[in-house]
Amino acid sequence: MKIDVLLGLQWGDEGKGKITDVLTPQYDIIARFQGGPNAGHTLEFDGGKHVLHTIPSGIFHKEKTNVIGNGVIIDPYILSQELKKLRDKGLSPEKNLLISKRAHLITPTHRLLDFVYEDSKGASKIGSTLKGIGPTYTDKVARSGIRIGDTRLPGFKEKYYQQQEAHFRVIRSFGYDPAELTIESMKLHEYEAQWFDGLSYINDIPLIDSELFINESIANGKKILAEGAQGSLLDIDFGTYPFVTSSNTITAGVCSGLGISPQKIGKVFGVFKAYCTRVGSGPFPTQLDDETGDQLRVKGNEFGSTTGRPRRCGWIDLPSLKYSVMLNGVTDLVMMKSDVLDELSEIGVCTEYRIDGINYSFPRYESISDDVKPVYTYLKGWKSSIINVKKWNELPEEFKDYILYIENSLNAPISVVSLGPERSQTIIRKQDR
């Protein structure tokens, strides 16, 4: 038995949460392998909308086990708020959620550091979510982090305050006073109290040696889906650096984020939108600063589920998608938000990048430059609503042409097509072929 992977192929916000939820019935275990509460996975079903930040998107299936892996970083305050919302909906996450003892903690001063680093950059801001992600991964690599398993060992408080003092020294070196800064409109001492309360609240969630649990589950024939956060173009190594996140968002991150060998990887589901979006700073070759871009934003409700910030919108970018498919070894493509293009008579597709007079079909190191010019081809739109379509053969021919064009360009099948935000607005194509 192998572990399947589901991850984003663009700059995040592709709709991974919905597809994880849709695919969960086929699996026994859903495991997050990286990222933290900077993620915002939105699920809609039975007339309700649910946003998850740290908890895997299979949590609403009560009979399925969900694991927060060692590669994930956790803010106890934010996690406790998620758990409360689940319990308010009648769920009992303590029964089907497990947390790796090796997962690192985002502390209050990590969030202060995040603000200080971002604020001090001035016009060069990277667009951080200010959730403390970068500083936490920095401490992890510097071997000065705190893991959630430490909270149940002697000396935890001493470790916590030693780290806090080290952070205070850095904050003051930038000319800021920690006591004057705020986190979610709270002073440090107020947020810290909430943080420790959150730590107590999540105490009933079992902590496990997740790498042993995952590998034993594979050996026992359990079907596992590894769920990623953010997107491949935000990968710390292969994304549009420095406008990236602080973890490995690609398939390789599953091995270190859950503790499995590369031979254990099975299918890789690569999720992408029928167009492109990006939050915050960084290069975006196909960005549309016009009425069409505004139309995509409004129709697609393109506002961050974590930050609320409006997303930049543009045409689909095949060079970057080819790159992501290559890096991840994608076996199955998943196209999201197809319905957002319903009203367009013409749809742009970026087929190449033009840099210094030369056309490239893949991004290069130099693609971070603003001098990248997208080369477009235009396809005919379908000009009709597809949100209520249930079968592949009922879709407009122009829509099928769009799908086939992308498949042929990426040399991978689009196995799942999303036609709206609801769980039910999904076509699994293998059932229609």
C-alpha positions as CSV (number, residue, x, y, z in Angstrom):
1,M,0.0,0.0,0.0
2,K,1.2,3.5,-0.9
3,I,0.3,7.0,0.4
4,D,-1.4,9.3,-2.1
5,V,-0.7,13.1,-2.1
6,L,-2.9,16.1,-2.7
7,L,-1.3,19.5,-3.1
8,G,-1.6,22.8,-4.9
9,L,0.2,23.6,-8.2
10,Q,-0.1,27.4,-8.2
11,W,0.3,30.1,-5.5
12,G,-2.1,28.5,-3.0
13,D,-5.8,29.1,-2.7
14,E,-6.5,26.4,-5.3
15,G,-9.3,24.7,-3.5
16,K,-7.4,21.8,-1.9
17,G,-9.7,21.7,1.1
18,K,-12.7,20.9,-0.9
19,I,-11.1,18.2,-2.9
20,T,-9.6,16.6,0.2
21,D,-13.1,16.5,1.6
22,V,-14.5,15.0,-1.6
23,L,-11.8,12.3,-1.8
24,T,-11.8,11.5,1.9
25,P,-14.4,8.6,1.7
26,Q,-11.9,6.7,-0.4
27,Y,-9.3,6.8,2.4
28,D,-8.8,5.7,6.0
29,I,-6.4,8.5,7.1
30,I,-5.9,12.1,6.1
31,A,-2.6,13.6,7.1
32,R,-1.4,17.3,6.8
33,F,2.4,17.3,6.1
34,Q,3.5,20.9,6.2
35,G,2.5,24.6,6.7
36,G,0.5,26.1,9.6
37,P,-2.4,28.4,10.2
38,N,-1.4,30.5,7.3
39,A,-3.5,28.0,5.3
40,G,-7.2,28.5,4.8
41,H,-8.9,25.4,3.5
42,T,-12.6,26.2,2.7
43,L,-15.2,23.4,2.6
44,E,-18.9,23.9,1.7
45,F,-21.6,21.2,2.1
46,D,-25.1,20.8,3.3
47,G,-25.6,24.6,3.0
48,G,-22.7,25.4,5.4
49,K,-19.3,26.9,5.0
50,H,-16.3,25.8,7.0
51,V,-12.7,27.1,7.1
52,L,-9.8,25.1,8.5
53,H,-6.3,26.4,9.1
54,T,-4.4,23.6,10.8
55,I,-6.7,20.6,11.0
56,P,-6.8,18.2,8.0
57,S,-9.8,18.6,5.7
58,G,-11.1,15.1,6.3
59,I,-12.2,16.0,9.8
60,F,-15.9,16.2,8.9
61,H,-15.9,12.5,8.1
62,K,-16.3,11.2,11.7
63,E,-15.1,7.7,10.8
64,K,-11.8,8.8,9.3
65,T,-8.6,9.5,11.2
66,N,-6.9,12.9,10.7
67,V,-3.3,13.5,11.5
68,I,-1.4,16.8,12.0
69,G,2.1,15.7,10.9
70,N,5.5,16.6,12.2
71,G,6.1,19.0,9.3
72,V,3.1,21.2,10.4
73,I,3.6,24.1,12.8
74,I,0.9,24.8,15.4
75,D,-0.4,27.9,17.2
76,P,-2.4,26.5,20.2
77,Y,-4.6,29.6,20.3
78,I,-5.7,29.3,16.6
79,L,-6.0,25.5,16.8
80,S,-8.2,25.8,19.9
81,Q,-10.5,28.2,18.1
82,E,-10.8,25.7,15.2
83,L,-11.6,22.9,17.7
84,K,-14.3,25.0,19.4
85,K,-16.0,25.7,16.1
86,L,-16.0,22.0,15.2
87,R,-17.5,21.1,18.6
88,D,-20.1,23.8,18.2
89,K,-21.1,21.9,15.0
90,G,-21.5,18.7,17.0
91,L,-18.2,17.1,16.1
92,S,-15.9,15.3,18.6
93,P,-12.4,16.0,17.1
94,E,-10.7,14.3,20.1
95,K,-12.0,11.0,18.6
96,N,-10.6,11.3,15.1
97,L,-7.7,13.8,15.3
98,L,-4.1,13.0,16.2
99,I,-1.1,15.3,16.5
100,S,2.5,14.5,16.0
101,K,4.7,15.1,19.1
102,R,7.3,16.4,16.7
103,A,5.2,19.3,15.4
104,H,6.7,22.7,16.3
105,L,4.8,25.4,18.2
106,I,4.2,28.9,17.0
107,T,4.7,31.0,20.1
108,P,3.3,34.6,20.7
109,T,6.8,36.1,20.1
110,H,7.1,34.3,16.8
111,R,4.1,36.3,15.7
112,L,5.7,39.5,17.0
113,L,8.9,38.7,15.1
114,D,6.9,38.1,11.9
115,F,5.4,41.6,12.2
116,V,8.8,43.2,12.9
117,Y,10.5,41.5,10.0
118,E,7.7,42.4,7.6
119,D,7.2,45.9,8.9
120,S,11.0,46.7,8.7
121,K,11.1,45.7,5.0
122,G,9.0,48.8,4.0
123,A,8.1,48.7,0.3
124,S,9.9,45.3,0.0
125,K,7.3,43.4,2.0
126,I,6.7,39.8,1.0
127,G,3.1,39.8,2.0
128,S,3.3,37.6,5.1
129,T,0.1,36.5,6.8
130,L,1.8,37.5,10.1
131,K,0.9,34.1,11.6
132,G,4.5,33.6,12.8
133,I,5.3,31.0,10.1
134,G,8.7,32.1,9.0
135,P,10.1,32.8,12.5
136,T,8.9,29.4,13.7
137,Y,10.5,27.5,10.8
138,T,13.6,29.6,11.4
139,D,13.8,28.4,15.0
140,K,13.2,24.9,13.9
141,V,16.2,24.9,11.5
142,A,18.3,26.8,14.1
143,R,17.5,24.0,16.6
144,S,16.0,26.3,19.1
145,G,12.3,25.5,18.5
146,I,9.8,24.1,20.9
147,R,7.7,21.0,19.9
148,I,4.3,20.2,21.1
149,G,5.7,17.0,22.7
150,D,7.8,19.3,24.9
151,T,4.6,20.7,26.6
152,R,4.1,17.4,28.4
153,L,7.7,17.1,29.6
154,P,9.4,18.8,32.6
155,G,11.2,22.0,31.8
156,F,8.7,23.2,29.2
157,K,8.1,26.6,30.8
158,E,11.8,27.2,31.2
159,K,12.3,26.5,27.4
160,Y,9.4,28.8,26.6
161,Y,10.7,31.8,28.5
162,Q,14.3,31.2,27.3
163,Q,13.0,31.4,23.7
164,Q,10.9,34.4,24.5
165,E,13.9,36.3,25.9
166,A,15.9,35.5,22.8
167,H,13.1,36.9,20.6
168,F,12.8,40.0,22.8
169,R,16.5,40.8,22.1
170,V,15.9,40.5,18.3
171,I,12.8,42.7,18.4
172,R,14.5,45.4,20.4
173,S,17.5,45.3,18.0
174,F,15.0,46.4,15.3
175,G,14.0,49.3,17.5
176,Y,10.6,47.9,18.6
177,D,9.2,47.5,22.1
178,P,7.6,44.1,22.5
179,A,5.2,45.4,25.1
180,E,3.8,48.0,22.6
181,L,3.2,45.5,19.8
182,T,-0.1,43.7,19.3
183,I,-1.2,40.3,18.0
184,E,-4.8,40.2,16.6
185,S,-5.5,43.5,18.5
186,M,-4.1,42.1,21.8
187,K,-1.1,43.1,23.7
188,L,1.5,40.4,24.2
189,H,0.5,39.5,27.7
190,E,-3.2,39.2,26.6
191,Y,-2.4,37.0,23.7
192,E,0.0,34.9,25.8
193,A,-2.8,34.2,28.2
194,Q,-5.0,33.1,25.3
195,W,-2.1,31.0,24.0
196,F,-1.7,29.0,27.2
197,D,-5.5,28.6,27.5
198,G,-5.4,27.2,24.0
199,L,-2.7,24.8,25.0
200,S,-4.8,23.5,27.8
201,Y,-7.9,23.3,25.6
202,I,-6.2,21.1,23.0
203,N,-4.8,18.8,25.8
204,D,-7.4,16.1,25.0
205,I,-6.2,15.6,21.5
206,P,-3.8,12.6,21.5
207,L,-0.2,13.2,20.7
208,I,1.5,10.4,18.8
209,D,4.8,9.4,17.2
210,S,3.2,10.1,13.9
211,E,6.0,8.6,11.7
212,L,5.5,5.3,13.4
213,F,1.7,5.5,13.2
214,I,1.8,6.4,9.5
215,N,4.2,3.7,8.5
216,E,2.4,1.0,10.6
217,S,-0.8,2.1,8.9
218,I,0.7,1.7,5.5
219,A,2.0,-1.7,6.4
220,N,-1.5,-2.7,7.7
221,G,-3.1,-1.8,4.4
222,K,-4.7,1.5,5.4
223,K,-5.3,4.0,2.6
224,I,-3.7,7.4,3.4
225,L,-4.1,10.8,1.7
226,A,-1.4,13.4,2.5
227,E,-2.8,16.9,2.3
228,G,-0.6,19.9,1.5
229,A,-1.0,23.6,2.2
230,Q,-0.1,26.7,0.2
231,G,1.1,25.8,-3.4
232,S,4.0,24.6,-5.3
233,L,5.0,28.0,-6.5
234,L,5.4,29.1,-2.9
235,D,7.9,26.3,-2.1
236,I,10.9,27.5,-0.2
237,D,13.3,26.0,-2.7
238,F,11.4,26.1,-6.0
239,G,8.9,28.8,-5.6
240,T,9.2,32.5,-6.6
241,Y,11.7,33.2,-3.9
242,P,11.8,35.3,-1.7
243,F,8.0,35.7,-2.1
244,V,7.4,32.2,-0.8
245,T,6.4,30.3,2.3
246,S,8.9,28.7,4.7
247,S,8.3,25.0,4.0
248,N,8.6,22.5,1.2
249,T,5.1,22.5,-0.3
250,I,5.9,19.9,-3.0
251,T,5.6,16.1,-3.0
252,A,9.1,15.8,-1.5
253,G,7.8,17.6,1.6
254,V,5.6,14.6,2.3
255,C,8.7,12.4,3.1
256,S,10.1,14.8,5.7
257,G,6.7,16.1,6.8
258,L,5.3,12.7,7.7
259,G,8.3,10.5,7.9
260,I,7.9,8.2,5.0
261,S,10.3,7.0,2.3
262,P,9.9,8.1,-1.4
263,Q,9.0,4.6,-2.4
264,K,5.8,4.9,-0.4
265,I,4.4,7.7,-2.6
266,G,1.5,6.6,-4.9
267,K,-0.8,8.9,-6.8
268,V,-0.2,12.7,-6.7
269,F,-3.3,14.9,-7.2
270,G,-2.3,18.3,-8.4
271,V,-4.9,20.9,-7.8
272,F,-5.1,24.1,-9.8
273,K,-7.7,26.8,-10.7
274,A,-9.0,27.3,-14.2
275,Y,-7.3,30.7,-14.0
276,C,-4.6,32.1,-11.6
277,T,-4.6,34.0,-8.4
278,R,-2.0,35.3,-6.0
279,V,-2.1,36.9,-2.5
280,G,0.5,39.4,-1.4
281,S,3.7,40.4,-3.3
282,G,5.7,38.6,-5.9
283,P,5.8,38.0,-9.6
284,F,2.6,37.1,-11.4
285,P,3.2,37.2,-15.2
286,T,-0.4,36.7,-16.2
287,Q,-2.0,39.2,-13.8
288,L,-4.9,41.2,-15.3
289,D,-5.2,44.7,-14.0
290,D,-8.4,45.4,-15.9
291,E,-12.1,44.7,-15.9
292,T,-11.6,41.0,-16.6
293,G,-9.3,40.7,-13.6
294,D,-11.9,42.4,-11.5
295,Q,-14.6,40.2,-12.9
296,L,-12.6,37.0,-11.9
297,R,-12.1,38.4,-8.4
298,V,-15.8,39.1,-7.8
299,K,-17.2,36.0,-9.5
300,G,-14.6,33.8,-7.8
301,N,-14.9,35.5,-4.4
302,E,-11.2,35.9,-4.5
303,F,-10.5,37.1,-1.0
304,G,-8.1,35.3,1.3
305,S,-9.9,32.9,3.8
306,T,-7.0,33.5,6.3
307,T,-6.3,37.2,5.8
308,G,-9.4,38.5,3.9
309,R,-7.0,40.3,1.4
310,P,-8.2,40.6,-2.2
311,R,-6.3,38.2,-4.5
312,R,-4.7,39.3,-7.7
313,C,-6.2,37.5,-10.6
314,G,-5.1,36.5,-14.1
315,W,-5.2,34.0,-16.9
316,I,-4.0,30.4,-16.4
317,D,-0.2,30.0,-16.6
318,L,0.9,26.8,-18.4
319,P,4.7,27.3,-18.1
320,S,4.4,27.4,-14.3
321,L,1.9,24.5,-14.2
322,K,4.3,22.4,-16.3
323,Y,7.0,23.2,-13.8
324,S,4.8,22.2,-10.9
325,V,3.7,18.9,-12.6
326,M,7.3,18.1,-13.2
327,L,8.4,18.8,-9.6
328,N,5.6,16.9,-8.0
329,G,5.3,13.9,-10.3
330,V,1.6,14.6,-10.8
331,T,-0.5,11.6,-11.9
332,D,-3.9,13.3,-11.7
333,L,-4.9,16.9,-12.3
334,V,-7.8,18.6,-10.5
335,M,-9.3,21.7,-12.0
336,M,-11.1,24.1,-9.7
337,K,-13.4,27.1,-10.1
338,S,-14.3,26.3,-13.7
339,D,-17.6,28.1,-13.3
340,V,-15.9,31.4,-12.7
341,L,-15.1,31.5,-16.4
342,D,-18.8,30.9,-17.4
343,E,-19.5,34.5,-18.6
344,L,-16.4,35.0,-20.7
345,S,-16.6,34.9,-24.5
346,E,-12.8,34.5,-24.8
347,I,-10.3,32.9,-22.4
348,G,-6.6,33.6,-22.3
349,V,-4.0,30.8,-21.9
350,C,-0.4,31.7,-21.3
351,T,1.6,29.1,-23.3
352,E,5.2,30.5,-22.9
353,Y,7.3,33.2,-21.2
354,R,9.2,35.7,-23.3
355,I,12.4,36.8,-21.5
356,D,15.0,39.0,-23.3
357,G,13.5,38.1,-26.7
358,I,13.6,34.3,-26.2
359,N,10.5,32.2,-25.6
360,Y,10.6,29.6,-22.8
361,S,8.0,26.9,-22.0
362,F,9.2,26.5,-18.4
363,P,10.0,29.1,-15.8
364,R,13.7,30.0,-15.4
365,Y,15.6,31.5,-12.5
366,E,15.2,34.8,-14.3
367,S,11.4,34.4,-14.2
368,I,11.4,36.3,-10.9
369,S,12.0,39.4,-13.1
370,D,9.3,41.9,-14.0
371,D,10.6,41.7,-17.6
372,V,8.8,38.4,-18.2
373,K,6.2,38.8,-20.9
374,P,3.5,36.1,-21.2
375,V,2.7,34.7,-24.7
376,Y,-1.0,34.0,-25.0
377,T,-3.3,31.9,-27.1
378,Y,-7.1,32.5,-26.8
379,L,-9.8,29.9,-26.6
380,K,-13.5,30.3,-27.1
381,G,-15.6,30.6,-23.9
382,W,-18.7,28.5,-23.3
383,K,-20.9,31.5,-22.2
384,S,-23.3,29.3,-20.1
385,S,-23.6,28.3,-16.5
386,I,-22.1,24.9,-15.7
387,I,-22.7,24.9,-11.9
388,N,-25.6,22.4,-12.0
389,V,-24.0,20.0,-14.5
390,K,-23.6,16.5,-13.1
391,K,-22.0,14.5,-15.9
392,W,-19.1,15.1,-18.2
393,N,-21.1,14.5,-21.4
394,E,-23.5,17.3,-20.4
395,L,-20.8,20.0,-20.4
396,P,-20.5,22.5,-23.2
397,E,-18.1,21.5,-26.0
398,E,-16.1,24.7,-25.5
399,F,-15.5,23.7,-21.9
400,K,-14.4,20.3,-22.9
401,D,-12.0,21.9,-25.4
402,Y,-10.5,24.0,-22.7
403,I,-10.0,20.9,-20.5
404,L,-8.4,18.9,-23.4
405,Y,-6.1,21.8,-24.3
406,I,-4.8,21.9,-20.8
407,E,-4.4,18.1,-20.5
408,N,-2.5,18.0,-23.8
409,S,-0.2,20.8,-22.7
410,L,0.5,19.3,-19.3
411,N,0.6,15.7,-20.5
412,A,-1.5,14.6,-17.5
413,P,-5.2,13.8,-17.2
414,I,-7.7,16.1,-15.5
415,S,-9.5,13.5,-13.3
416,V,-11.6,15.8,-11.2
417,V,-13.4,19.0,-12.3
418,S,-15.0,21.3,-9.8
419,L,-18.0,23.4,-11.0
420,G,-18.8,25.3,-7.8
421,P,-17.9,25.5,-4.1
422,E,-20.3,22.8,-2.8
423,R,-19.0,19.2,-2.3
424,S,-21.7,18.0,-4.7
425,Q,-20.5,20.3,-7.5
426,T,-17.8,18.0,-8.6
427,I,-17.3,15.7,-11.5
428,I,-15.0,12.7,-11.1
429,R,-14.1,12.1,-14.8
430,K,-13.0,8.5,-14.6
431,Q,-16.6,7.6,-13.9
432,D,-17.7,9.3,-17.1
433,R,-15.2,7.8,-19.5
